[in-house]
């Protein structure tokens, strides 16, 4: 039995320690086929779904159903609302953070700087 040791094994197509071959699989951002097919089928029914939501908005007996339909229509038409939060200090005053003031002193030395830092 002879073995050919003159040529190192090719790295192309060999698995890494985790078992995945480099460069294999779907590229980032590429949806899988099932997701793309389902999305396409759903989009075919989009106009009818919007019409049904509009009809619910106008004629549903339940306030909850009308509110849900309105919310869905607005989300589709204008995008989902973003939550905003205002943060303020006591009594609604603006928050004050630490303030660092640096000045350049002509002819100043490093010891002048360190002495000034000790004072604060």
N, C-alpha and C positions, 0 to 999 in steps of 0.2 A: 504494500500500500504506500503510495507516494503522495506527498502533499506539496502543493505549489505555494511556497512562502515568498516568492519574488514580488508579488503584488499585494498591497494591503487591501482589505475589504473596502468596498465603496460605501460611503456614508449616505449616498442618495437612497432615500426610501427606507432607511433604518429607523427604528423607533428610539425615542429618547427614554430616559429613566421613567418618565411618567407614562410611557406607552403610546404617546401620540407622535406621529410622523410629522416633522416640521413642514409647514406649508400645506398640510392637508386640511380638509374640512371647509366649512363655509367661511367666506371672508367677512370681517366685521361689517355690520350694517346691512347685510344681505338677509332678507327674511326667508324663512324656510317656505317650501312650496305650499304646504298645508295652510299656513297663516296667510299667504298671499291669495290663495283660492278662496278662503273663507271671507277675507276682506273684500274681495271682488264681488262675491255673492251678496254680501251685506250692502255694498254700495248700489247694487242693482235695485234693492228694495228701499233705498234711502228716500226718494221722493214720496213713496207711499207712506213710509213711517212718519215723515214730517207732516204729511196731510192728516194722518191719524192723530198725531199729537195736537195739531191745530184744532181738530174736531173735538178732542177731549177738552181742550182749553175752553172752547166755547159752550160745550153742552153737557159736561160731566155733572152728575148730581152731587158728587163729593167735592168739598173744598180741597181736600188733600190731593185728589186726582188732578184737579185744575192747576193747583200750585206745582205739582210734579211735572205736568205737561209744560207749563210755562217755563219752569226752570230748564227742562231739557231743550226746549226750543231756543231759549236765550243762550244756553251753553253752546249749542251748535252754530247759532248765528253770530255771536259776539265773542265766544271763547269763555272758558270758565272764569269766574270771578277770582281774583287773587286776594288773599288775606293780607291786610296791612295792620301794623301795630305801631302805635306811637308811644315812645318811651320818654317820660319827662321826670323831672325832679319834684320835690315837694311843692304842692300848690300849682302844679302845671308849669313850673319854671324850667328852663332848659338845663340839662345836665351839665355839670362842670367837671372836666377831667383834669388831671395834673397838667400843668403848663411848664414847659422847659424853655428857658430863654438862654440863648448862647450869644455871647458877645465876643468880638475879637478886640483884644487890648493891644494897641501898638507897643511893641517892645516887651510884652508880657512873657513870662516864663512858665514852664510846666508847673513849678511849685506855686505860682500865683493861682493857677487853675485848681490845683488840688486843695489849696487852702480855702478857696472860695466854695468848693464842694463840701468841705467839712462844716462850713457855717450853715448850710441848709439842712 
